[in-house]
C-alpha cells in the first residue's frame, strides 16, 4: 500500500460524487501533502509542493498566465473549485493547466469548502489506520517465520523438541514467560526469588570465542536431582529485561561452546519475537487512541460508533463511564519518552484489569486517561493508580483529576471535568494532587472552564467577612470563626450548634450577635447568608485564599 494520499483517493468520497475534470486529459495520480483555500491575492507565493488548492471567487479575476506559471513552479497537486466558476477559466487557461499537468476538479456548488477538508482528513485517517493494520500483519508473518512455521506456540518446547534442552524464559522478577513441558518450571518459579541471582559473571565462550555471561544457581533440591540452573541475561535497549534459563547436569570442564552458541541463538530468536510482539501491541495501543478521539466527538447515542469502537478495542463499550485523567510532570529528555512512559503505564494498569472492571486506557495531549465503567471502589482504584505512578514508574510529580459519571456519548464532558479538576488542584496551590470534580463544590462558580480560580473575588470575601472575626478571636481569645462554621454545618440549628459547642443557647445567640456587628451582616438576610457561606468555605479550603 502506498504511503501517500493521492487525488484519485480523494475523489472517492461523497463530496465528489458528481465531480468532473476541467482538464479532462489528466490523470489523478498526483500526491497530496496539504490543502489551502486561496482567497488572498499573491498567496501563490506561499504555496508548497504537492499542495491542493481550493479556489472560489478568486477564480473570477486572478487566474492568468503569470498565476498559472507560478503554480507550475511550485509543483502543486491540483485545484478544486465549484462548477459555477468554470466560466471564469478561459480555454487558454485550461490548455496551459493541461500542458503543465495541473488537474482542475469541479464539484457541485452546494458543498462548503469544509466538506472537502473534512473528506481529506477522513481519508488520511483511514489510510493511516490501514497502514498500521498492514504493518501488524507483516509483523505477525515475521513472527510466524521466526518460529520456523512450528504449530507449537512455546519457543522452549520447540527447543526441547530439537535439542532436548530443558529450558524456560523468565522476566527480571522471575515471572515465567515461556517454558518447556518436560519439567515443572511453573511450580518451581512460584517460590523462586529474584534475590537468588547474586551476580552475573563470565561462564565460558561460544563457538565464535565470544564471552558468555550469566549465573549458575544450585540448591539442595537441585543437588538431589543432580542438576543446576543456568541463567543467561537478555537485554533490551541496554537494560536487563529477562533471562533464558536452562536446566542441566553440572559440567566439570565448563559448558561446551556449541551449547552456549545454541543458547545465544535461542536468546536472539526470543528477543526478536518479543520485540515484534511489543511493536504490534504498541501499534494497537496507539491505534486505540482514535477510539477516544471519536467518542469525545459524540453528543448523542450512536450504535455505529459503539460497534466500531468495541471492535477496535476488543471489548464492549459500556453505557456509563467515569474518567480519571493523569497529568504527569516528568522531565522529557527525548521525544519518545512520553510514549514509552505511557506504554509502561498501559501495561501496569492492565495487570489490574479484573480488579478495575476492565478499564479503557488512552493518551491525549500528554494526559493519560483511564475510563472506569463503574464508580464502585473509585477511591481505591485512584489510590492504586497513584501507587503505580510512584512505585512502578517512579513518577512523583503528578495530578489526578476525577470526573463525574457520564454516558459514553457525554465523554467529552467527563474529559473536560477531569481537566478542570486537575487545573483546580494546581491553581489552589494545595499539596493535594488528587481532585474530584464533584468535590470542587461551590467553587465551580468561581473557576473558569479551565479550572483556574478567581482569587481576587475569594480574597475579597475572606477579608470582608472572615478576617475581622479571626482578628477579634486572636485579640479576645474567643471562638467566633469556629462558632460560625459549626452553625452553618448544623443548618442554622441553634440547639444542635450549642450542644456541639457545649455552650448555653443564649451564649450562642450572643456570639452570633457579635458576628453580625463585627462584619455588618444580618442572619435573616439570605444574601448575607450566601456570602458568609462562600467566605467560610473558602476559609476552610487549604491554601485556597491568602490568609495573611
Legacy VTK file of the C-alpha trace (Angstrom):
# vtk DataFile Version 3.0
C-alpha trace
ASCII
DATASET POLYDATA
POINTS 548 float
0.000 0.000 0.000
1.301 3.459 -0.916
2.226 5.875 1.878
0.827 8.974 0.170
-2.757 10.194 -0.335
-3.476 10.914 -3.994
-6.170 12.882 -5.819
-7.725 9.637 -7.031
-8.244 8.643 -3.368
-9.891 11.959 -2.524
-12.442 11.835 -5.352
-13.860 8.556 -3.962
-15.508 10.463 -1.074
-19.161 11.559 -1.127
-18.304 15.219 -1.732
-17.015 14.263 -5.178
-19.986 12.115 -6.256
-20.685 14.306 -9.302
-17.247 15.799 -9.882
-15.819 16.467 -13.325
-12.422 17.498 -14.688
-11.883 20.822 -16.410
-8.592 19.314 -17.651
-10.008 16.014 -18.926
-6.803 14.553 -20.347
-5.037 14.479 -16.980
-4.854 11.576 -14.524
-5.357 11.986 -10.789
-2.154 10.283 -9.637
-0.711 13.385 -8.013
0.143 13.175 -4.297
-1.433 15.493 -1.707
0.658 16.823 1.183
-1.641 19.632 2.382
-4.630 21.767 1.383
-5.032 25.563 1.198
-8.008 27.820 0.421
-6.860 30.608 -1.925
-8.726 33.825 -1.259
-5.954 36.455 -0.982
-4.105 37.977 -3.921
-0.452 36.957 -4.066
-0.965 33.880 -1.913
0.575 31.701 -4.640
3.985 32.873 -3.376
3.398 30.861 -0.183
2.136 27.664 -1.796
4.128 24.454 -1.229
4.917 21.443 -3.377
2.076 18.870 -3.626
-0.389 21.302 -2.039
-4.049 21.059 -3.085
-5.571 24.485 -3.758
-9.236 25.345 -3.182
-10.270 28.318 -5.338
-13.604 30.126 -5.058
-14.307 33.767 -6.017
-10.575 34.066 -6.538
-11.205 32.370 -9.928
-13.192 35.355 -11.221
-10.244 37.745 -11.567
-6.910 36.208 -10.562
-6.319 33.256 -12.894
-3.956 34.372 -15.647
-0.791 33.136 -17.352
1.504 34.546 -14.647
-0.567 32.886 -11.915
-0.537 29.509 -13.714
3.236 29.770 -14.315
3.724 30.376 -10.583
1.665 27.316 -9.666
3.682 25.224 -12.106
6.915 26.386 -10.484
5.532 25.362 -7.067
4.550 21.912 -8.443
1.126 21.895 -6.778
-1.056 18.775 -6.521
-4.081 20.288 -8.229
-7.008 22.697 -7.959
-10.531 22.211 -6.635
-13.259 24.700 -7.481
-17.020 24.707 -7.942
-18.782 24.185 -11.248
-20.156 27.731 -11.212
-16.610 29.130 -11.520
-15.702 27.168 -14.645
-16.935 30.003 -16.893
-14.214 32.277 -15.477
-11.430 29.899 -16.545
-10.688 30.523 -20.231
-9.922 27.796 -22.736
-6.375 29.183 -22.993
-6.011 28.834 -19.225
-7.264 25.250 -19.370
-4.813 24.449 -22.170
-1.960 25.834 -20.053
-3.104 23.920 -16.952
-3.258 20.788 -19.109
0.200 21.461 -20.562
1.645 21.805 -17.048
-0.331 18.746 -15.868
-2.220 20.649 -13.168
-5.657 18.977 -12.772
-8.724 21.136 -12.044
-11.537 19.273 -10.252
-15.047 20.781 -10.334
-17.552 19.875 -7.589
-21.222 20.698 -7.047
-21.905 24.286 -5.968
-23.798 23.416 -2.768
-20.767 21.874 -0.994
-18.992 24.140 1.527
-15.180 24.035 1.398
-15.129 22.492 4.884
-16.623 19.317 3.356
-13.555 18.952 1.142
-11.149 19.447 4.039
-13.067 17.019 6.275
-13.113 14.425 3.466
-9.352 14.703 3.088
-8.854 14.269 6.852
-11.131 11.221 6.955
-9.326 9.592 4.037
-5.961 10.333 5.677
-7.059 8.697 8.955
-8.465 5.664 7.119
-5.280 5.376 5.068
-3.009 5.520 8.127
-5.160 3.018 10.004
-4.873 0.610 7.086
-1.100 1.062 7.077
-0.996 0.161 10.777
-3.043 -2.952 10.136
-0.809 -3.974 7.248
2.272 -3.434 9.421
0.705 -5.585 12.120
0.025 -8.335 9.574
3.625 -8.067 8.369
4.957 -8.382 11.945
2.812 -11.442 12.579
4.101 -13.059 9.394
7.656 -12.397 10.600
6.885 -13.966 13.962
5.467 -16.999 12.215
8.639 -17.242 10.135
10.931 -16.804 13.152
9.073 -19.658 14.851
10.090 -21.838 11.857
6.431 -22.325 10.984
6.015 -24.559 14.045
2.482 -25.218 15.287
3.813 -25.034 18.850
3.350 -21.641 20.496
6.140 -22.253 23.024
9.683 -21.456 21.915
11.069 -23.520 24.808
9.023 -26.559 23.768
10.405 -26.169 20.260
13.954 -26.041 21.696
13.348 -29.174 23.760
11.940 -30.966 20.738
15.015 -30.072 18.649
17.900 -30.476 21.130
16.309 -31.924 24.313
17.339 -28.863 26.337
15.026 -28.261 29.295
14.534 -24.505 29.458
12.384 -21.537 30.474
12.311 -17.798 29.940
11.576 -15.559 32.952
11.394 -11.804 33.367
13.664 -9.958 35.783
11.111 -10.508 38.565
11.236 -14.267 37.939
7.784 -14.478 36.383
7.525 -17.229 33.772
7.180 -16.059 30.150
7.780 -19.372 28.397
8.834 -22.911 29.402
9.250 -26.465 28.159
6.750 -29.060 29.363
9.357 -31.635 30.428
9.722 -30.191 33.966
7.532 -28.341 36.481
9.021 -24.914 35.711
5.872 -23.060 36.775
5.764 -24.723 40.195
9.481 -24.187 40.740
9.462 -20.471 39.934
6.410 -19.796 42.108
8.801 -19.935 45.088
11.907 -18.581 43.357
13.082 -15.109 44.309
14.999 -12.609 42.176
17.271 -12.192 45.231
18.733 -15.607 44.421
20.517 -14.002 41.450
23.558 -12.612 43.242
25.902 -11.553 40.434
26.386 -12.021 36.710
29.824 -13.325 35.746
31.599 -14.982 32.777
30.541 -18.613 32.320
32.505 -19.522 29.190
32.671 -18.840 25.460
30.559 -19.671 22.436
31.888 -21.108 19.180
32.920 -17.648 17.942
35.020 -17.099 21.072
32.623 -14.500 22.487
32.374 -14.461 26.287
29.018 -15.626 27.617
27.925 -14.197 30.967
25.324 -15.495 33.376
24.671 -17.051 36.753
24.659 -20.656 37.963
22.139 -21.480 40.687
22.428 -24.542 42.933
20.306 -25.703 45.840
19.871 -28.857 47.961
16.771 -29.733 45.992
18.604 -29.395 42.663
21.617 -31.305 44.015
19.342 -34.232 44.819
18.284 -34.191 41.166
21.921 -33.727 40.105
21.026 -30.521 38.225
21.950 -26.850 38.189
20.087 -23.889 36.699
21.957 -21.628 34.288
20.622 -18.064 33.926
21.670 -16.143 30.788
20.548 -12.468 30.790
18.557 -10.978 27.888
18.984 -7.237 27.415
16.624 -4.822 25.642
17.923 -1.339 24.804
20.835 -1.928 27.154
18.584 -2.860 30.108
18.199 -6.277 31.699
14.645 -7.435 30.966
14.638 -11.245 31.179
16.651 -14.469 31.467
16.947 -17.602 29.390
17.219 -20.410 31.930
18.239 -23.963 31.150
18.467 -26.990 33.424
21.456 -29.266 33.041
23.837 -31.533 34.908
26.994 -29.850 36.155
29.763 -29.622 33.548
33.101 -30.426 35.187
35.068 -28.855 32.333
32.671 -25.985 31.693
29.713 -25.669 29.370
30.538 -26.738 25.799
30.878 -23.817 23.379
28.378 -25.417 20.979
25.687 -25.400 23.709
26.416 -21.765 24.514
26.094 -20.894 20.812
22.712 -22.602 20.675
21.635 -20.708 23.808
22.719 -17.414 22.242
20.669 -18.245 19.139
17.633 -19.039 21.294
18.051 -15.707 23.111
18.240 -13.881 19.780
15.105 -15.584 18.490
13.205 -14.787 21.688
14.376 -11.171 21.639
13.274 -10.772 18.012
9.939 -12.445 18.614
9.361 -10.479 21.823
10.324 -7.195 20.118
7.950 -7.822 17.223
5.099 -8.668 19.593
5.763 -5.495 21.574
5.705 -3.441 18.372
2.372 -4.968 17.398
0.975 -4.245 20.869
2.354 -0.706 20.761
0.720 -0.121 17.370
-2.557 -1.436 18.777
-2.307 0.769 21.868
-1.922 3.953 19.832
-4.471 2.789 17.276
-6.951 2.549 20.143
-6.491 6.254 20.900
-8.529 7.011 17.785
-11.467 5.433 19.660
-11.256 8.023 22.436
-10.994 10.840 19.885
-14.149 9.549 18.188
-16.064 9.032 21.438
-15.477 12.573 22.718
-16.961 13.936 19.489
-20.316 12.306 20.268
-23.239 14.300 21.626
-25.902 11.593 21.290
-26.017 7.769 21.283
-24.517 6.119 18.175
-24.797 2.380 17.652
-22.401 2.593 14.686
-19.644 4.268 16.729
-20.348 1.910 19.620
-19.877 -1.210 17.491
-16.834 0.172 15.659
-15.146 1.263 18.910
-15.871 -2.054 20.633
-14.351 -3.926 17.683
-11.185 -1.786 17.687
-10.710 -2.128 21.461
-11.528 -5.822 21.574
-14.041 -5.273 24.354
-17.587 -3.970 24.611
-18.118 -0.252 25.239
-20.389 0.184 28.266
-23.116 2.794 28.674
-21.578 4.802 31.539
-18.020 5.868 32.315
-16.077 7.877 34.847
-12.838 9.486 33.619
-9.638 9.533 35.661
-7.067 11.787 33.966
-3.385 11.886 34.949
-1.159 14.865 34.260
2.476 13.978 34.989
5.367 16.396 35.281
8.234 14.029 34.491
11.096 15.651 32.622
11.197 14.773 28.937
14.752 14.029 27.809
13.814 12.897 24.305
10.760 12.993 22.051
9.914 9.299 22.528
9.924 9.310 26.339
6.221 10.233 26.797
5.215 7.333 24.560
7.491 4.884 26.405
6.175 6.030 29.779
2.583 5.692 28.613
3.172 2.154 27.322
4.582 1.171 30.740
1.556 2.759 32.399
-0.802 0.939 29.998
0.695 -2.450 30.867
0.675 -1.763 34.606
-2.998 -0.742 34.544
-3.922 -3.854 32.584
-2.334 -6.051 35.244
-5.275 -4.957 37.430
-7.838 -5.296 34.634
-10.213 -7.526 36.589
-9.892 -5.515 39.803
-10.532 -2.312 37.846
-13.543 -3.819 35.987
-11.869 -3.747 32.536
-10.820 -0.088 32.295
-10.131 1.654 28.985
-6.736 3.387 28.794
-5.830 6.190 26.376
-3.382 9.059 25.907
-4.386 12.534 24.671
-2.348 15.738 24.699
0.234 14.111 27.021
-2.534 13.267 29.515
-3.229 9.643 30.439
-6.907 8.693 30.628
-8.413 5.702 32.427
-12.143 5.174 31.890
-13.965 3.145 34.540
-17.353 1.665 33.709
-18.355 1.782 37.382
-17.738 4.231 40.219
-17.528 1.332 42.680
-14.303 1.500 44.760
-13.173 4.506 42.727
-11.154 5.929 45.657
-9.216 2.665 45.998
-8.714 2.464 42.244
-7.335 6.009 42.089
-5.076 5.235 45.042
-3.820 2.170 43.147
-3.116 4.342 40.088
-1.153 6.780 42.257
0.863 3.861 43.659
1.609 2.615 40.133
2.906 6.059 39.165
5.175 6.243 42.207
6.262 2.632 42.778
6.358 1.238 39.236
7.066 4.262 37.017
8.915 6.381 39.612
6.845 9.443 38.725
6.315 11.538 41.854
5.099 14.843 40.421
1.610 14.357 39.051
-2.015 15.456 39.334
-5.069 13.239 39.017
-8.490 14.636 38.061
-11.668 12.603 38.517
-14.832 13.364 36.575
-18.457 12.658 37.412
-20.226 9.590 35.970
-21.440 10.110 32.360
-22.982 8.300 29.401
-20.486 7.217 26.739
-21.828 9.892 24.369
-21.046 12.557 27.005
-17.408 11.539 27.469
-16.228 14.957 26.308
-17.907 16.397 29.410
-16.128 13.800 31.577
-12.810 14.673 29.884
-13.318 18.412 30.450
-14.410 17.887 34.078
-11.278 15.866 34.867
-9.060 18.517 33.241
-10.833 21.255 35.221
-10.293 19.259 38.438
-6.564 18.993 37.662
-6.315 22.714 36.963
-8.229 23.476 40.162
-5.742 21.382 42.164
-2.835 23.207 40.511
-4.395 26.654 40.940
-5.264 26.164 44.608
-1.559 25.835 45.484
-2.510 22.936 47.712
-0.349 19.916 48.493
-3.330 17.860 47.346
-2.642 16.309 43.920
-5.829 14.224 43.545
-9.016 16.183 42.911
-12.542 15.003 42.111
-14.635 17.436 40.079
-17.640 16.897 42.359
-15.572 17.883 45.401
-14.854 21.328 43.958
-18.381 22.094 45.135
-19.430 25.724 45.260
-16.056 26.847 43.920
-17.154 25.672 40.451
-18.926 29.055 40.418
-15.600 30.860 40.826
-13.488 28.958 38.300
-13.340 29.290 34.536
-13.766 26.376 32.134
-10.065 25.541 32.580
-10.364 25.258 36.356
-8.469 28.492 37.153
-9.663 30.101 40.398
-10.838 33.719 40.792
-8.574 34.545 43.740
-9.431 38.239 43.643
-13.083 37.511 44.468
-12.366 34.855 47.123
-9.760 37.015 48.864
-12.245 39.887 48.915
-14.854 37.621 50.536
-12.349 36.460 53.141
-11.122 39.938 54.054
-14.653 41.343 54.295
-16.403 38.523 56.191
-13.818 36.295 57.914
-10.698 38.359 58.611
-12.448 40.666 61.156
-13.607 37.573 63.097
-10.121 35.989 63.001
-8.613 39.250 64.301
-11.199 39.514 67.061
-10.662 35.859 68.125
-6.911 36.378 68.423
-7.267 39.588 70.404
-10.008 38.418 72.807
-9.361 34.647 72.855
-12.886 33.952 71.533
-14.187 31.366 69.052
-16.340 33.304 66.627
-14.984 31.652 63.430
-15.474 28.190 64.896
-18.985 29.124 66.035
-19.917 30.417 62.578
-18.546 27.312 60.865
-20.434 24.882 63.132
-23.602 26.999 62.878
-23.528 26.547 59.071
-22.672 22.852 59.243
-25.705 22.309 61.535
-28.005 24.071 59.039
-28.561 27.098 61.313
-29.853 24.987 64.216
-29.317 26.853 67.496
-29.960 23.701 69.525
-27.532 21.436 67.623
-24.836 24.124 67.482
-24.978 24.914 71.196
-24.812 21.190 72.028
-21.790 20.653 69.773
-20.004 23.695 71.271
-21.021 22.738 74.847
-22.421 26.220 75.483
-25.813 27.573 76.559
-28.117 28.555 73.708
-28.168 32.152 74.979
-24.356 32.231 74.821
-24.626 31.132 71.208
-27.090 33.952 70.490
-24.639 36.460 71.983
-21.806 35.144 69.817
-23.890 35.297 66.647
-24.984 38.834 67.530
-21.323 39.800 67.917
-20.545 38.311 64.491
-23.360 40.364 62.940
-21.962 43.543 64.489
-18.311 42.912 63.507
-18.953 42.216 59.833
-22.203 44.167 59.434
-24.482 41.308 58.356
-27.965 40.115 59.224
-28.543 36.356 59.572
-32.120 36.895 58.460
-30.902 38.202 55.091
-30.443 35.383 52.543
-27.863 37.336 50.506
-25.786 37.823 53.651
-26.032 34.096 54.428
-24.872 33.193 50.903
-21.839 35.498 51.106
-20.966 34.168 54.546
-21.220 30.563 53.339
-18.874 31.243 50.401
-16.410 33.034 52.683
-16.363 30.312 55.347
-15.993 27.549 52.713
-13.083 29.398 51.119
-11.502 29.804 54.541
-11.877 26.079 55.261
-10.203 25.092 51.966
-6.477 24.622 52.423
-4.458 27.482 50.863
-7.362 28.494 48.633
-7.140 32.103 49.751
-4.471 34.420 51.101
-4.948 34.339 54.881
-2.046 36.662 55.681
LINES 1 549
548 0 1 2 3 4 5 6 7 8 9 10 11 12 13 14 15 16 17 18 19 20 21 22 23 24 25 26 27 28 29 30 31 32 33 34 35 36 37 38 39 40 41 42 43 44 45 46 47 48 49 50 51 52 53 54 55 56 57 58 59 60 61 62 63 64 65 66 67 68 69 70 71 72 73 74 75 76 77 78 79 80 81 82 83 84 85 86 87 88 89 90 91 92 93 94 95 96 97 98 99 100 101 102 103 104 105 106 107 108 109 110 111 112 113 114 115 116 117 118 119 120 121 122 123 124 125 126 127 128 129 130 131 132 133 134 135 136 137 138 139 140 141 142 143 144 145 146 147 148 149 150 151 152 153 154 155 156 157 158 159 160 161 162 163 164 165 166 167 168 169 170 171 172 173 174 175 176 177 178 179 180 181 182 183 184 185 186 187 188 189 190 191 192 193 194 195 196 197 198 199 200 201 202 203 204 205 206 207 208 209 210 211 212 213 214 215 216 217 218 219 220 221 222 223 224 225 226 227 228 229 230 231 232 233 234 235 236 237 238 239 240 241 242 243 244 245 246 247 248 249 250 251 252 253 254 255 256 257 258 259 260 261 262 263 264 265 266 267 268 269 270 271 272 273 274 275 276 277 278 279 280 281 282 283 284 285 286 287 288 289 290 291 292 293 294 295 296 297 298 299 300 301 302 303 304 305 306 307 308 309 310 311 312 313 314 315 316 317 318 319 320 321 322 323 324 325 326 327 328 329 330 331 332 333 334 335 336 337 338 339 340 341 342 343 344 345 346 347 348 349 350 351 352 353 354 355 356 357 358 359 360 361 362 363 364 365 366 367 368 369 370 371 372 373 374 375 376 377 378 379 380 381 382 383 384 385 386 387 388 389 390 391 392 393 394 395 396 397 398 399 400 401 402 403 404 405 406 407 408 409 410 411 412 413 414 415 416 417 418 419 420 421 422 423 424 425 426 427 428 429 430 431 432 433 434 435 436 437 438 439 440 441 442 443 444 445 446 447 448 449 450 451 452 453 454 455 456 457 458 459 460 461 462 463 464 465 466 467 468 469 470 471 472 473 474 475 476 477 478 479 480 481 482 483 484 485 486 487 488 489 490 491 492 493 494 495 496 497 498 499 500 501 502 503 504 505 506 507 508 509 510 511 512 513 514 515 516 517 518 519 520 521 522 523 524 525 526 527 528 529 530 531 532 533 534 535 536 537 538 539 540 541 542 543 544 545 546 547
